[in-house]
Amino acid sequence: MRRWIWVFLCLLLLAGCGAGPQDSPAGGEDGASDAVSLPVTEEAIRAAYEAEGAAVLAVTPYEGDFLVELGPEERPALDWVFGSTGIRRRLYTGYAGIRDYEILYAGCVRFITDGILFDTAYHDFPQSGAVSFDGTWDETGRASAYDSYGSGMTADIEPYWAPLAEPASFGMAGRSEALLDARVTVSGLELLFGPMSGQDFDAAFCAPPLVEVACEGNVMTLTCRDTYLDCMALAQGEPEDLELLQQQGTLYPGSFPEGPLDGSNRFISRAEVSQEGSGVAVRLTLTEDAGQYTVSREYLGPADSGPYLRLSLRETW
């Protein structure tokens, strides 16, 4: 009798090991955070996320699997749901919203961000990237035996190169700033910003101003809103403000001159700066070699002081 009891217990254990992934607890041995109940459909996917309070923006079917876009109030993310098992895997988590994406093959997605940071709402220039499982998981979503220490995805984030005809808007609105320096570089343009006299400009608010980019014909215009060439333009003539800023080691002239900028490169034949109302306009006359552009944000000084923009140009790739 005892022998048959042991046989019965072994059969129960075997049945438990064969249970589907939808019955696995969160964080189980297969590494899945959880699973969607079978059969996997768009309705079942939405119901699973809604039960967790997550906002599903889109569900895209692909060869029996599904790509799920999450947001917008929570941190933007892409999940891959395996249709054969219902296992959900986090494919990508970013700091900015996702503007567009394309499935290259199962478990591999190329995307473009919208540049709006989810935690601060700061509007940055978009980025592009690609994410994939890189063999860490098999076609069912289970961990591959030969890569038990893999993170589950690989991500490659790189600059987004926009066509010249695509307008852009980025930066921080709601404060006035000064243009401290502007210069043509080997492949584009750099603009350095600082505080107006009498205004704070610490790390909490240190960012380039709102900048709008538009291109008509061969002329690209960067319009910096609420920006002045004279850092004393909004002050009542307080020279000690300027002296304090200069003592902090910033590149701080009293004003930056209007007119053409020295230098040129393969993509820019002429650059000119002008004050237009409450904004500064930088006009670039482009050569026939220019076909795409991108913008990056950097800092020149300590504690995130001295924010500047770097606009780069290249041929159409």
N, C-alpha and C positions, 0 to 999 in steps of 0.2 A: 504493500500500500504506500509506504514511504517513497518508494521508487517512482510511482505514478504521480505523487505530489510534486516531486522535483521536476518531472517532465512537464507538468502543467505550469509551474512557475517559469520554466525556461521559455515556454511558448508565449506567456504573457510578456516577458522581457523583449522577445523578438518582435512582437506586435507593436510594443511601445517604440522601439527603434525605427520602425517603418512608418511612423506617423508623418503626415505631410507637414511642410514648413508653416502652414497657416496655424498649426497647433503649437508651434514652438514659442516659448516665452521670449519676451524682449531681451535682446542681448544674449541669445543662445549661442551654442557652440559654433554654429555656422556663421556667426558674425552679423546676421541680419538684425536690424533694429526691430523689425516686425514684418508682417506679411499681409497681403490683401487676400481675402477669402476667394476660393475658387468657385466657379470659373472667373477669371480676371476680365472685367469689362470696365469701360469708362465710368459707368454708374457705380460699380463696386469701389473703384479707386477714389472717386470723389467722396463717397460715403466714409471710407476709411480715414481720409484726411480731415473731413469735416467733423468727425467724431473726436479728433484731437484738437480742434479749433484752428487748424491750418487753412490758409486761403489758397485754393487751387486756381491758378490763372489760366492754365491750358493743359490738355492731355493730348499727346500726339502718338498715335499707334505706329509701330514700326516692326514689320515681320513677326507679328505675334507678341511683341513686347510693347511697352509704353514709356514715353518720356513725359515726366510731370514737371511743370514749371510752378514754383511756389512764390508767394509774396502777396501784396506789396508791403504791408505793414511790418511783417517780420523780415528777417534777413533773407535776401533773394537766394533761391536755390534751384537746382535741377536734380530730380530723382529719376532713377531707372527702375521700372517695375518689370520683372520677368514673368511673362505670360504663362509659362508652364508650371511655375511653382507659387507665384504671387509674392515672392521675396522682393522687398524694396531696398534699394541701395542708394545712398547719397552720392551723386556724381559730382556735384559742384556746389560750393557755398561761396558767395561773393560779398563784397562791400557795396556794390552798386547794382541798380536794377538791370535787367536784361532787355535790351532793345530788340534783338533778333537772334535767331539761332538756326542751325542746319544740322541734321543728323547725317554724318558721313558714312557710318556703318553701325552695326549693333554695338551699343555701349560707347560710342565716340561721337562727340558733339562739338561743332565750332559755333562760337557765339560772339556777339558784340554787346557791350554794356551801354546803358543810356547815360552813364556818368553821374547820376544822382545818388549820392551816398546815403544809405538807408538810415544811418544813425544820426547824421547831422543835417541832411538835406542839402549839403553843399553840392553845387553843380560843377563837376569836373568834365574834362574832355573824355569822350568814350575810349574804351580799350577793347581789344579783341583777344580771343584765346581759344584753346581747344582742350577738351578733357576726355579721358578714356579710362576704361578699367585696366588696360594694359596686361591682360591675362591673369590678374589677381583672382577673378571670379570666373567660373565656367558659364556655359550658356543657360544654366538654370539659376544662377545667382549664388551658388555655393562656393566656398573658398577652394581655390585650386590647391592640390596637395603639395605642389612644388614651390609654392610661394605663400607659406603660412604667415609670414611677417610683413606682407605687403600692406600698404595703407588703404588699398581699395581703389585708388584712382591716381592718375597723373594729370597735372594741369600745366599748361604753358600759356602765360599771360604776356602779351606783347602790345606795342602801340597799334592803335587803329589808324590806318591811312585812308583819309577821306578824299574823294574826288574834289577837284577845285570847285565844282558847281554846287557842292553840298554845304549849306550854311551851318554855322555852329554858334552856340551861346554857352558860356561857362564863366565861373568866377563867383565872387561874393558881392551881392548888392547891398545897399543900405548904408554905405559909409563913403566918405570922400578920401581920395588918395592922390599922391603925387607921383608923376613919372620921373624917376631919378636918372635913368639912363636908357638909351635905346641904341642898338648897334646891329649892323649886318654881320652875320657869321658866315662860315664857309658853306653852309647849306640852308640858311634861313635867316631868322631874326630873333633877337632877345630883347625883352622889355623888363626893366627893374623898377619896382614900386616901393614907396615908403609913405609914412604918415604926413598929413598936412600939419603945419605948425599949430600947436595947441591941442592936438588930438593924440590919444593913446594909440599904440600900435604894438600890443604885446602878443604873445603866442596864441592866446585864445581867439584873436581876431585877425591874425596875420595871414593874409591870403591875397592873391591878385584880385583886382576889381572885376566887376561884370564886364566881360569882353564879348563882342559880337563880331563874327567873321563872315564876310560876304565877298563874292568874286563876280565881277561883271567884265566880260571880255578877258583882257590880260591884266586887269587891275584888281588886286585883292586889297580890301580895306579891313583893318582891325580897329573897331571903335571901342574905346575904354570909357565906360560910363562913370560919371561923377569922379573924373580924374583931371588933374591940372598939371600944367608944365611948371607953374610957379608954386612952390610949396607954401608960400606966404599969402596966396591969393584969398584965402578965407579968414585970415587972421587980422588982428588990429595992429599989426606992426610990432610984434613982441620979439625982439632980436634974441632974447635969452632962450627961447624955444629952439631956434636954429643952432645956437651954440651948444645946447645940451645934446641935441641929436648928433652933432659932429663929434662931441666928446665920447659918444658911445661907439665910435668907429664906423659909422655908416657912411656910404658914399652919398653925400648929401650936398649938392649945390643949391644955391638959392633958387635957381630956375634952370630948366633945360630948354635950349634954344629951339625955336621953330625952324622949319626948312628942311633941306635935303640932309640925309645921313651919309657920312663917308662910307665908301666901300661898295662892293657888289659881289655877286657870285654867279655861278652857272645858271641859277634859277631866277635871280633878281637883278634887273638892270638898273633900277632906281628905287630909292626908298625916301619917303618924306613924312615929316611929323608936323601936325598943326593942332592948335587949340580951337575947338569948335563948340562954343557955348560952354556947357558944363562937362564936356567930354574931350578926350584926346583921340584924334584920328591918325592912324599910321597907314599910308597908302604905298603898296608895293607894285611896281610895274614888273610883271613876270615875263620871262623868256619862253620860247617854245618848248624848252626842256621840262618845264614844270608841269606836272600832271596830277600829283596828289600832295596832301599835307597832313601833318599831325602836330599836336601841341602837348607839351609836358610842363609840369609845374615843379619848380625847385626853390631852394632857399640859399641865400648867400651868406647870412650871418648866423650867430648862435641863437639858441632859443627860438628857432623858426623865424628869425627876423630877416628882412631883406628878401621878400618873395619876388620871384621873377618867372616869366613865361619864356619858353623856348619853342618857337615855331620852326618846324623843319619841312623842307620840300624835297620831292624826288620825282623821277619819271613815273609814268603809269606802269605798274607791275601787274 
